[in-house]
């Protein structure tokens, strides 16, 4: 034999590719196994999570439904259960109009409810009836809310009227109408009334015309209708 060193024959391209693939194949195999393992762990948990979420939603719906039904069962407030006042809203005077706030407070130990547009009758000295015309302050129809009153809680409505601008047929010197010192209020869903003081006493022009809002939990402000 001669002293020449014979180089090994070069591997074909396909053979080299096969070798590379065989070296990478175990990594891909492990990845597939890990993916399958994670799927087998997570999949059984999904129905449990969905069931828990459904339980929370159902519980919330049931709670809300019970609250609505409970509110619907609260009896309307009787006149004897209520106190209150019909008082000026400071800063509301302007352009011949003023806003007074009607406040009705549950003075009893029994929870009751009020709703809608109160019936009002202005009263003068010795509770003499005065001309009174109440109209809804909104436009079109409105949905009354049921205001549930526990002991000491109040509901409000606002009334806008003119205390000094005479209407048709009213005298133009002196007061347009006799002074109202109190008002008899009958809640829309009740059969008995409560008499509350007017603070300060005032005339209500245009034959006692007032634009009144529905009862709510919101205290009227100077920008109320």
Secondary structure, DSSP 8 states (H G I E B T S, - for coil): --S---------HHHHHHHHHHHHHHHHHHHHHHHHHHHHHHHHHHHHHHHHHHHHHHHHHHHHHHHHHHHHTS-B--GGGEEEEEEE-TT--BTTBEEEEEEEEE-SSS-EEEES--EEEEE-GGG-B---EEEESSSS-----EEEE-TT-EEEEEEEE-SS---TTS-SSS-SS--EEEEEEE-TT-SSEEEEEEEEEE--HHHHEEEE---BSS---TT--
